[in-house]
Amino acid sequence: MWERIKGAGGFAFAIAALGGVVLLLALFIEGGVWLGEKIHPWLVTATGVVLGIVAFVFLPLLALRKTRAFSCVGLNFASAMFGFTLWVWGLLLTYRIWGAIAVVIGLAILGVGVIPVAMLATLFKGMWLTLGELVLLTVLTFGTRFIAVWAARKVGETG
């Protein structure tokens, strides 16, 4: 009899622990979406400013050997800015279009899966402009990082 009570207690504890994990995950997602909604307008503005700085400051500075290292650092920061904006936007779009379960699936894919999930959601929803903007921001993220790495290799070269 005592063994049954112990077994039932263990089972009840496991169910309560699972419920606690689900509750924490739900609070994490809801909190992340809430925070994302608050900072997204600021991120969009900052991304526009950073894009202008990349185009009119960092890219021209790549032409000069003495300023190339500075430009590489700036391009890396710009890439991080583009990537963070893309991630937050992917999180918000995934949540708004397909819900919390899709966010959980996206986060399970190394945390960055919300971006391809958002792209799929906008594709299936027919939101072509938004899909194009997500792709453009992805290209900006990886493009600036690629240029920064390429230019950093040039910094080390002589001649």
C-alpha positions in Angstrom: 0.0 0.0 0.0 2.8 2.4 1.0 4.5 1.7 -2.4 1.4 2.7 -4.3 1.2 6.0 -2.5 4.9 6.6 -3.2 4.4 5.8 -6.9 1.4 8.0 -7.1 3.3 10.8 -5.4 6.1 10.5 -7.9 3.7 10.5 -10.8 2.0 13.6 -9.4 5.3 15.3 -8.9 6.3 14.5 -12.5 3.0 15.9 -13.8 3.4 19.1 -11.7 7.0 19.5 -12.9 5.9 19.1 -16.5 3.2 21.7 -16.0 5.7 24.0 -14.4 8.0 23.7 -17.4 5.1 24.3 -19.8 4.1 27.4 -17.8 7.6 28.8 -17.8 7.9 28.2 -21.6 4.6 30.0 -22.1 5.6 32.9 -19.9 9.0 33.1 -21.8 7.3 33.2 -25.2 4.6 35.7 -24.1 7.2 37.9 -22.4 9.5 37.7 -25.5 6.6 38.6 -27.8 5.6 41.5 -25.5 9.2 42.8 -25.3 9.6 42.3 -29.1 6.5 44.4 -29.7 7.9 47.2 -27.6 11.4 47.3 -29.2 10.5 46.4 -32.8 9.7 50.0 -33.8 13.0 51.2 -32.4 14.9 48.4 -34.1 13.4 49.2 -37.4 14.5 52.9 -37.1 17.9 51.9 -35.8 18.3 49.4 -38.7 17.5 52.1 -41.2 20.1 54.4 -39.7 22.7 51.6 -39.6 22.0 50.7 -43.2 22.7 54.4 -44.1 26.0 54.3 -42.1 27.0 51.1 -43.8 26.3 52.5 -47.3 27.8 55.9 -46.8 30.6 55.3 -44.2 31.7 51.7 -43.8 31.7 50.6 -47.4 33.6 53.6 -48.7 36.1 53.2 -45.9 36.9 49.7 -47.1 38.7 51.3 -50.1 41.4 52.8 -47.8 43.9 50.4 -46.3 44.3 52.5 -43.1 40.5 52.5 -42.3 39.7 49.0 -43.4 40.0 47.5 -39.9 37.6 50.1 -38.5 35.2 49.4 -41.3 35.3 45.7 -40.6 34.4 46.2 -37.0 31.5 48.5 -38.0 30.3 46.0 -40.6 30.3 43.3 -37.9 28.2 45.5 -35.6 25.9 46.3 -38.5 25.5 42.6 -39.2 24.6 41.9 -35.6 22.0 44.7 -35.7 20.4 43.4 -38.9 20.4 39.9 -37.5 18.8 40.9 -34.2 16.1 43.0 -36.0 15.5 40.0 -38.2 15.2 37.6 -35.3 12.8 39.8 -33.4 10.6 40.4 -36.5 10.7 36.6 -37.2 9.5 35.9 -33.6 6.7 38.4 -33.9 5.5 37.3 -37.3 5.6 33.6 -36.3 3.6 34.3 -33.2 1.0 36.5 -34.9 0.5 34.2 -38.0 0.9 30.7 -36.6 0.9 31.0 -32.8 2.9 30.0 -29.9 3.4 26.3 -31.0 5.1 27.5 -34.1 7.4 29.8 -32.0 8.3 26.8 -29.8 9.2 24.8 -32.9 11.2 27.7 -34.3 13.0 28.2 -31.0 13.8 24.5 -30.9 15.7 24.8 -34.2 18.8 26.4 -32.5 16.8 29.5 -31.5 17.0 31.0 -35.0 14.3 28.8 -36.5 11.7 31.5 -36.0 13.1 33.2 -39.0 12.5 30.4 -41.5 9.2 29.6 -39.8 8.2 33.3 -40.3 9.3 33.1 -43.9 7.1 29.9 -44.4 4.2 31.6 -42.6 4.3 34.7 -44.8 4.7 32.5 -47.9 1.7 30.4 -47.1 -0.3 33.5 -46.1 0.6 35.2 -49.3 2.3 38.1 -47.6 4.8 38.6 -50.5 6.1 42.1 -49.5 6.8 40.9 -45.9 8.5 37.8 -47.2 10.7 39.9 -49.5 11.6 42.2 -46.6 12.6 39.2 -44.5 14.7 37.8 -47.3 16.3 41.3 -47.8 17.1 41.6 -44.2 18.6 38.1 -44.2 20.8 39.1 -47.2 21.9 42.2 -45.4 22.7 40.2 -42.2 24.9 37.7 -44.0 26.1 40.0 -46.7 27.6 42.5 -44.3 29.1 39.7 -42.3 30.6 38.2 -45.5 32.1 41.6 -46.6 33.5 42.2 -43.1 35.2 38.8 -43.1 36.5 39.3 -46.6 37.9 42.8 -45.7 39.4 41.5 -42.5 41.4 39.0 -44.5 42.5 41.9 -46.7 43.7 43.8 -43.6 46.3 41.1 -42.9 47.6 41.1 -46.5 50.5 43.3 -47.4 51.1 45.2 -50.6 
